[in-house]
Amino acid sequence: MLFLAAAPTALEKLKRVPPEFWWKLGGAVLAIAVIAFILQRVAQMNKIVLAVICLIIFSVVGVNWIYERNEPAFMTPIIDKVAPFLPSKGSYGAKQQTMPGQAPTKK
């Protein structure tokens, strides 16, 4: 009988859970609800408008990856092929350090 009295109840276990966990759980539930709402609206959207929005988003992200060179590891081979055609964060400073008529040195 004493063993049953000493066992913590479910309510006591829930009281020991830190508040940060509940905030993260609430945020995750809210994020899932927002994503579901957005997906419902996207399904009703004109597909050409959706394609233009996706193109703009992917272009901004891609150019940012090329400029900052902070792309995910699996995208590095593709970014390495495209990067020479677009400016990068360190390219302007390297060109300013050279004399006119000289080729910039790579670091």
Secondary structure, DSSP 8 states (H G I E B T S, - for coil): -HHHHHS--HHHHHHTS-HHHHHHHHHHHHHHHHHHHHHHHHHHS-HHHHHHHHHHHHHHHHHHHHHHT---GGGHHHHHHHGGGS--TTHHHHHHTS-TTS-----
